[in-house]
């Protein structure tokens, strides 16, 4: 009776140890997988931040051009030349 109880106790301890080890391995795998996904997301965030900065600069560049055009047309009274007023200069060797 005592040896059966010892064998059952030993089997139970082995099962608990095996289950605990398996849970630890699964937890480590999940942690590493999550860390990998997190690292990819951080890299994607940096790339998107860089692209966002470029887009913001482009928007400001075009806003400056639009505001310059509006100031030239409205405040300074400038206008686009008509075809008769346009002069085309070409670079040539015979002048």
N, CA, C and O atoms as a GROMACS GRO file, in nm:
protein
  380
    1UNK      N    1   0.080  -0.118   0.000
    1UNK     CA    2   0.000   0.000   0.000
    1UNK      C    3   0.086   0.126   0.000
    1UNK      O    4   0.058   0.224  -0.069
    2UNK      N    5   0.193   0.119   0.081
    2UNK     CA    6   0.280   0.235   0.089
    2UNK      C    7   0.356   0.257  -0.041
    2UNK      O    8   0.377   0.372  -0.080
    3UNK      N    9   0.396   0.152  -0.109
    3UNK     CA   10   0.469   0.168  -0.235
    3UNK      C   11   0.377   0.222  -0.344
    3UNK      O   12   0.421   0.298  -0.430
    4UNK      N   13   0.250   0.182  -0.342
    4UNK     CA   14   0.154   0.236  -0.441
    4UNK      C   15   0.134   0.385  -0.417
    4UNK      O   16   0.127   0.464  -0.511
    5UNK      N   17   0.126   0.423  -0.291
    5UNK     CA   18   0.109   0.565  -0.257
    5UNK      C   19   0.233   0.644  -0.300
    5UNK      O   20   0.221   0.755  -0.351
    6UNK      N   21   0.351   0.587  -0.281
    6UNK     CA   22   0.476   0.653  -0.323
    6UNK      C   23   0.480   0.667  -0.475
    6UNK      O   24   0.521   0.771  -0.527
    7UNK      N   25   0.438   0.561  -0.546
    7UNK     CA   26   0.437   0.568  -0.693
    7UNK      C   27   0.336   0.673  -0.742
    7UNK      O   28   0.366   0.747  -0.836
    8UNK      N   29   0.220   0.680  -0.680
    8UNK     CA   30   0.120   0.779  -0.718
    8UNK      C   31   0.170   0.920  -0.690
    8UNK      O   32   0.150   1.011  -0.771
    9UNK      N   33   0.233   0.939  -0.576
    9UNK     CA   34   0.289   1.069  -0.541
    9UNK      C   35   0.396   1.109  -0.641
    9UNK      O   36   0.401   1.223  -0.686
   10UNK      N   37   0.483   1.014  -0.674
   10UNK     CA   38   0.589   1.039  -0.771
   10UNK      C   39   0.530   1.072  -0.908
   10UNK      O   40   0.578   1.165  -0.974
   11UNK      N   41   0.429   0.998  -0.952
   11UNK     CA   42   0.364   1.025  -1.080
   11UNK      C   43   0.296   1.162  -1.080
   11UNK      O   44   0.302   1.235  -1.178
   12UNK      N   45   0.232   1.196  -0.969
   12UNK     CA   46   0.167   1.326  -0.959
   12UNK      C   47   0.269   1.439  -0.963
   12UNK      O   48   0.248   1.540  -1.031
   13UNK      N   49   0.379   1.423  -0.891
   13UNK     CA   50   0.485   1.524  -0.895
   13UNK      C   51   0.544   1.537  -1.035
   13UNK      O   52   0.574   1.648  -1.080
   14UNK      N   53   0.562   1.424  -1.103
   14UNK     CA   54   0.614   1.427  -1.240
   14UNK      C   55   0.516   1.500  -1.332
   14UNK      O   56   0.559   1.580  -1.415
   15UNK      N   57   0.387   1.473  -1.319
   15UNK     CA   58   0.286   1.538  -1.403
   15UNK      C   59   0.282   1.688  -1.377
   15UNK      O   60   0.273   1.768  -1.470
   16UNK      N   61   0.289   1.725  -1.251
   16UNK     CA   62   0.290   1.868  -1.216
   16UNK      C   63   0.416   1.936  -1.270
   16UNK      O   64   0.408   2.047  -1.324
   17UNK      N   65   0.529   1.872  -1.256
   17UNK     CA   66   0.656   1.926  -1.306
   17UNK      C   67   0.652   1.940  -1.459
   17UNK      O   68   0.695   2.041  -1.514
   18UNK      N   69   0.600   1.836  -1.526
   18UNK     CA   70   0.592   1.840  -1.673
   18UNK      C   71   0.498   1.951  -1.718
   18UNK      O   72   0.530   2.025  -1.811
   19UNK      N   73   0.383   1.964  -1.654
   19UNK     CA   74   0.286   2.068  -1.690
   19UNK      C   75   0.345   2.207  -1.666
   19UNK      O   76   0.327   2.297  -1.748
   20UNK      N   77   0.414   2.224  -1.556
   20UNK     CA   78   0.477   2.352  -1.526
   20UNK      C   79   0.584   2.386  -1.629
   20UNK      O   80   0.594   2.500  -1.674
   21UNK      N   81   0.665   2.287  -1.665
   21UNK     CA   82   0.769   2.309  -1.766
   21UNK      C   83   0.708   2.345  -1.901
   21UNK      O   84   0.755   2.436  -1.969
   22UNK      N   85   0.603   2.274  -1.938
   22UNK     CA   86   0.536   2.303  -2.065
   22UNK      C   87   0.477   2.444  -2.065
   22UNK      O   88   0.487   2.515  -2.164
   23UNK      N   89   0.416   2.484  -1.955
   23UNK     CA   90   0.360   2.619  -1.944
   23UNK      C   91   0.470   2.724  -1.955
   23UNK      O   92   0.451   2.828  -2.017
   24UNK      N   93   0.585   2.696  -1.894
   24UNK     CA   94   0.698   2.788  -1.902
   24UNK      C   95   0.748   2.802  -2.045
   24UNK      O   96   0.776   2.913  -2.091
   25UNK      N   97   0.759   2.690  -2.117
   25UNK     CA   98   0.804   2.694  -2.257
   25UNK      C   99   0.704   2.773  -2.342
   25UNK      O  100   0.745   2.855  -2.424
   26UNK      N  101   0.576   2.749  -2.323
   26UNK     CA  102   0.474   2.821  -2.400
   26UNK      C  103   0.475   2.971  -2.368
   26UNK      O  104   0.459   3.054  -2.456
   27UNK      N  105   0.495   3.003  -2.241
   27UNK     CA  106   0.500   3.143  -2.201
   27UNK      C  107   0.623   3.212  -2.263
   27UNK      O  108   0.613   3.326  -2.308
   28UNK      N  109   0.735   3.144  -2.265
   28UNK     CA  110   0.856   3.200  -2.325
   28UNK      C  111   0.836   3.220  -2.475
   28UNK      O  112   0.879   3.321  -2.530
   29UNK      N  113   0.773   3.124  -2.540
   29UNK     CA  114   0.746   3.136  -2.683
   29UNK      C  115   0.654   3.256  -2.710
   29UNK      O  116   0.680   3.334  -2.802
   30UNK      N  117   0.549   3.271  -2.631
   30UNK     CA  118   0.457   3.383  -2.647
   30UNK      C  119   0.529   3.516  -2.625
   30UNK      O  120   0.507   3.611  -2.699
   31UNK      N  121   0.614   3.521  -2.525
   31UNK     CA  122   0.688   3.643  -2.496
   31UNK      C  123   0.778   3.681  -2.613
   31UNK      O  124   0.780   3.797  -2.655
   32UNK      N  125   0.850   3.585  -2.666
   32UNK     CA  126   0.940   3.614  -2.778
   32UNK      C  127   0.862   3.652  -2.903
   32UNK      O  128   0.904   3.742  -2.977
   33UNK      N  129   0.751   3.586  -2.926
   33UNK     CA  130   0.667   3.620  -3.041
   33UNK      C  131   0.611   3.761  -3.026
   33UNK      O  132   0.612   3.838  -3.122
   34UNK      N  133   0.563   3.794  -2.908
   34UNK     CA  134   0.510   3.928  -2.883
   34UNK      C  135   0.619   4.034  -2.896
   34UNK      O  136   0.595   4.142  -2.950
   35UNK      N  137   0.737   4.003  -2.849
   35UNK     CA  138   0.849   4.096  -2.859
   35UNK      C  139   0.884   4.120  -3.005
   35UNK      O  140   0.914   4.233  -3.044
   36UNK      N  141   0.881   4.015  -3.086
   36UNK     CA  142   0.910   4.029  -3.228
   36UNK      C  143   0.806   4.118  -3.297
   36UNK      O  144   0.841   4.205  -3.376
   37UNK      N  145   0.680   4.096  -3.266
   37UNK     CA  146   0.573   4.178  -3.324
   37UNK      C  147   0.588   4.323  -3.279
   37UNK      O  148   0.572   4.415  -3.359
   38UNK      N  149   0.618   4.342  -3.152
   38UNK     CA  150   0.637   4.477  -3.098
   38UNK      C  151   0.753   4.548  -3.168
   38UNK      O  152   0.743   4.666  -3.200
   39UNK      N  153   0.861   4.476  -3.191
   39UNK     CA  154   0.978   4.534  -3.258
   39UNK      C  155   0.942   4.574  -3.401
   39UNK      O  156   0.983   4.681  -3.447
   40UNK      N  157   0.867   4.490  -3.472
   40UNK     CA  158   0.824   4.525  -3.607
   40UNK      C  159   0.735   4.648  -3.606
   40UNK      O  160   0.747   4.734  -3.693
   41UNK      N  161   0.645   4.657  -3.509
   41UNK     CA  162   0.556   4.772  -3.500
   41UNK      C  163   0.634   4.900  -3.469
   41UNK      O  164   0.600   5.007  -3.520
   42UNK      N  165   0.736   4.889  -3.385
   42UNK     CA  166   0.819   5.007  -3.356
   42UNK      C  167   0.891   5.054  -3.481
   42UNK      O  168   0.899   5.175  -3.505
   43UNK      N  169   0.943   4.962  -3.560
   43UNK     CA  170   1.011   5.000  -3.684
   43UNK      C  171   0.912   5.064  -3.781
   43UNK      O  172   0.945   5.163  -3.847
   44UNK      N  173   0.793   5.008  -3.790
   44UNK     CA  174   0.690   5.064  -3.878
   44UNK      C  175   0.649   5.204  -3.830
   44UNK      O  176   0.625   5.293  -3.911
   45UNK      N  177   0.642   5.222  -3.698
   45UNK     CA  178   0.609   5.353  -3.642
   45UNK      C  179   0.714   5.456  -3.679
   45UNK      O  180   0.681   5.568  -3.717
   46UNK      N  181   0.842   5.419  -3.668
   46UNK     CA  182   0.950   5.511  -3.703
   46UNK      C  183   0.944   5.548  -3.851
   46UNK      O  184   0.962   5.664  -3.888
   47UNK      N  185   0.917   5.448  -3.937
   47UNK     CA  186   0.907   5.473  -4.080
   47UNK      C  187   0.789   5.565  -4.111
   47UNK      O  188   0.802   5.657  -4.192
   48UNK      N  189   0.676   5.542  -4.046
   48UNK     CA  190   0.559   5.627  -4.068
   48UNK      C  191   0.583   5.768  -4.014
   48UNK      O  192   0.536   5.866  -4.073
   49UNK      N  193   0.654   5.780  -3.904
   49UNK     CA  194   0.686   5.911  -3.850
   49UNK      C  195   0.774   5.988  -3.948
   49UNK      O  196   0.756   6.107  -3.970
   50UNK      N  197   0.870   5.918  -4.008
   50UNK     CA  198   0.959   5.980  -4.106
   50UNK      C  199   0.879   6.026  -4.228
   50UNK      O  200   0.897   6.139  -4.275
   51UNK      N  201   0.791   5.940  -4.280
   51UNK     CA  202   0.708   5.976  -4.394
   51UNK      C  203   0.615   6.092  -4.360
   51UNK      O  204   0.592   6.180  -4.442
   52UNK      N  205   0.563   6.092  -4.238
   52UNK     CA  206   0.475   6.200  -4.194
   52UNK      C  207   0.550   6.333  -4.193
   52UNK      O  208   0.496   6.435  -4.234
   53UNK      N  209   0.673   6.331  -4.146
   53UNK     CA  210   0.753   6.454  -4.144
   53UNK      C  211   0.777   6.505  -4.285
   53UNK      O  212   0.770   6.626  -4.309
   54UNK      N  213   0.806   6.415  -4.377
   54UNK     CA  214   0.826   6.455  -4.517
   54UNK      C  215   0.698   6.516  -4.574
   54UNK      O  216   0.703   6.619  -4.641
   55UNK      N  217   0.584   6.453  -4.546
   55UNK     CA  218   0.457   6.506  -4.597
   55UNK      C  219   0.425   6.643  -4.537
   55UNK      O  220   0.374   6.731  -4.607
   56UNK      N  221   0.454   6.662  -4.411
   56UNK     CA  222   0.431   6.792  -4.347
   56UNK      C  223   0.517   6.898  -4.413
   56UNK      O  224   0.470   7.010  -4.437
   57UNK      N  225   0.642   6.867  -4.442
   57UNK     CA  226   0.729   6.962  -4.510
   57UNK      C  227   0.677   6.995  -4.649
   57UNK      O  228   0.680   7.110  -4.690
   58UNK      N  229   0.629   6.894  -4.722
   58UNK     CA  230   0.575   6.919  -4.855
   58UNK      C  231   0.451   7.007  -4.849
   58UNK      O  232   0.434   7.097  -4.932
   59UNK      N  233   0.364   6.983  -4.752
   59UNK     CA  234   0.244   7.066  -4.738
   59UNK      C  235   0.284   7.211  -4.709
   59UNK      O  236   0.227   7.303  -4.768
   60UNK      N  237   0.379   7.231  -4.620
   60UNK     CA  238   0.424   7.366  -4.590
   60UNK      C  239   0.486   7.432  -4.713
   60UNK      O  240   0.466   7.551  -4.736
   61UNK      N  241   0.561   7.356  -4.791
   61UNK     CA  242   0.622   7.409  -4.913
   61UNK      C  243   0.515   7.459  -5.009
   61UNK      O  244   0.524   7.570  -5.061
   62UNK      N  245   0.412   7.377  -5.032
   62UNK     CA  246   0.306   7.417  -5.123
   62UNK      C  247   0.220   7.529  -5.066
   62UNK      O  248   0.171   7.613  -5.141
   63UNK      N  249   0.202   7.531  -4.935
   63UNK     CA  250   0.128   7.642  -4.874
   63UNK      C  251   0.202   7.773  -4.895
   63UNK      O  252   0.141   7.876  -4.919
   64UNK      N  253   0.335   7.768  -4.885
   64UNK     CA  254   0.414   7.889  -4.909
   64UNK      C  255   0.398   7.937  -5.052
   64UNK      O  256   0.385   8.057  -5.077
   65UNK      N  257   0.400   7.845  -5.147
   65UNK     CA  258   0.383   7.883  -5.288
   65UNK      C  259   0.245   7.943  -5.312
   65UNK      O  260   0.232   8.042  -5.383
   66UNK      N  261   0.144   7.883  -5.253
   66UNK     CA  262   0.008   7.934  -5.271
   66UNK      C  263  -0.005   8.072  -5.209
   66UNK      O  264  -0.064   8.162  -5.268
   67UNK      N  265   0.050   8.090  -5.089
   67UNK     CA  266   0.040   8.221  -5.025
   67UNK      C  267   0.120   8.325  -5.101
   67UNK      O  268   0.079   8.441  -5.107
   68UNK      N  269   0.234   8.288  -5.160
   68UNK     CA  270   0.311   8.382  -5.242
   68UNK      C  271   0.232   8.421  -5.366
   68UNK      O  272   0.228   8.539  -5.403
   69UNK      N  273   0.169   8.324  -5.430
   69UNK     CA  274   0.089   8.353  -5.549
   69UNK      C  275  -0.028   8.445  -5.514
   69UNK      O  276  -0.057   8.540  -5.587
   70UNK      N  277  -0.096   8.417  -5.403
   70UNK     CA  278  -0.208   8.501  -5.361
   70UNK      C  279  -0.161   8.643  -5.329
   70UNK      O  280  -0.228   8.740  -5.365
   71UNK      N  281  -0.048   8.655  -5.262
   71UNK     CA  282   0.004   8.788  -5.229
   71UNK      C  283   0.041   8.863  -5.356
   71UNK      O  284   0.015   8.982  -5.368
   72UNK      N  285   0.101   8.793  -5.451
   72UNK     CA  286   0.140   8.858  -5.576
   72UNK      C  287   0.018   8.903  -5.655
   72UNK      O  288   0.016   9.013  -5.710
   73UNK      N  289  -0.083   8.819  -5.661
   73UNK     CA  290  -0.203   8.854  -5.739
   73UNK      C  291  -0.287   8.959  -5.669
   73UNK      O  292  -0.333   9.053  -5.734
   74UNK      N  293  -0.309   8.945  -5.539
   74UNK     CA  294  -0.402   9.032  -5.468
   74UNK      C  295  -0.336   9.161  -5.418
   74UNK      O  296  -0.386   9.270  -5.445
   75UNK      N  297  -0.227   9.149  -5.347
   75UNK     CA  298  -0.166   9.267  -5.284
   75UNK      C  299  -0.082   9.349  -5.382
   75UNK      O  300  -0.088   9.472  -5.380
   76UNK      N  301  -0.006   9.282  -5.466
   76UNK     CA  302   0.086   9.354  -5.554
   76UNK      C  303   0.026   9.381  -5.692
   76UNK      O  304   0.084   9.454  -5.773
   77UNK      N  305  -0.088   9.323  -5.720
   77UNK     CA  306  -0.154   9.348  -5.848
   77UNK      C  307  -0.083   9.281  -5.965
   77UNK      O  308  -0.101   9.325  -6.079
   78UNK      N  309  -0.006   9.178  -5.941
   78UNK     CA  310   0.061   9.108  -6.050
   78UNK      C  311  -0.038   9.020  -6.124
   78UNK      O  312  -0.143   8.984  -6.070
   79UNK      N  313  -0.004   8.985  -6.247
   79UNK     CA  314  -0.089   8.898  -6.328
   79UNK      C  315   0.001   8.814  -6.418
   79UNK      O  316   0.119   8.844  -6.434
   80UNK      N  317  -0.055   8.712  -6.476
   80UNK     CA  318   0.020   8.630  -6.572
   80UNK      C  319   0.028   8.705  -6.704
   80UNK      O  320  -0.069   8.769  -6.743
   81UNK      N  321   0.141   8.698  -6.772
   81UNK     CA  322   0.152   8.768  -6.900
   81UNK      C  323   0.068   8.698  -7.008
   81UNK      O  324   0.052   8.576  -7.006
   82UNK      N  325   0.018   8.777  -7.099
   82UNK     CA  326  -0.054   8.720  -7.213
   82UNK      C  327   0.049   8.679  -7.317
   82UNK      O  328   0.167   8.711  -7.304
   83UNK      N  329   0.005   8.608  -7.419
   83UNK     CA  330   0.098   8.555  -7.519
   83UNK      C  331   0.178   8.664  -7.588
   83UNK      O  332   0.295   8.642  -7.621
   84UNK      N  333   0.121   8.780  -7.611
   84UNK     CA  334   0.191   8.890  -7.680
   84UNK      C  335   0.304   8.944  -7.594
   84UNK      O  336   0.403   8.996  -7.647
   85UNK      N  337   0.291   8.933  -7.464
   85UNK     CA  338   0.391   8.990  -7.374
   85UNK      C  339   0.504   8.892  -7.342
   85UNK      O  340   0.604   8.930  -7.282
   86UNK      N  341   0.490   8.770  -7.380
   86UNK     CA  342   0.591   8.668  -7.348
   86UNK      C  343   0.707   8.676  -7.446
   86UNK      O  344   0.687   8.688  -7.567
   87UNK      N  345   0.826   8.668  -7.394
   87UNK     CA  346   0.948   8.668  -7.475
   87UNK      C  347   1.025   8.542  -7.440
   87UNK      O  348   1.053   8.516  -7.322
   88UNK      N  349   1.058   8.464  -7.540
   88UNK     CA  350   1.131   8.340  -7.519
   88UNK      C  351   1.275   8.361  -7.562
   88UNK      O  352   1.302   8.400  -7.676
   89UNK      N  353   1.366   8.337  -7.473
   89UNK     CA  354   1.508   8.348  -7.503
   89UNK      C  355   1.567   8.209  -7.515
   89UNK      O  356   1.543   8.122  -7.430
   90UNK      N  357   1.641   8.189  -7.617
   90UNK     CA  358   1.709   8.060  -7.635
   90UNK      C  359   1.857   8.079  -7.624
   90UNK      O  360   1.911   8.184  -7.660
   91UNK      N  361   1.922   7.981  -7.577
   91UNK     CA  362   2.068   7.985  -7.565
   91UNK      C  363   2.125   7.940  -7.699
   91UNK      O  364   2.101   7.827  -7.744
   92UNK      N  365   2.196   8.027  -7.760
   92UNK     CA  366   2.254   7.992  -7.888
   92UNK      C  367   2.396   8.042  -7.901
   92UNK      O  368   2.439   8.131  -7.827
   93UNK      N  369   2.468   7.986  -7.994
   93UNK     CA  370   2.607   8.024  -8.015
   93UNK      C  371   2.621   8.147  -8.104
   93UNK      O  372   2.724   8.214  -8.097
   94UNK      N  373   2.526   8.179  -8.184
   94UNK     CA  374   2.535   8.293  -8.277
   94UNK      C  375   2.452   8.409  -8.223
   94UNK      O  376   2.330   8.410  -8.236
   95UNK      N  377   2.519   8.505  -8.164
   95UNK     CA  378   2.448   8.622  -8.113
   95UNK      C  379   2.498   8.748  -8.178
   95UNK      O  380   2.449   8.857  -8.147
   0.00000   0.00000   0.00000
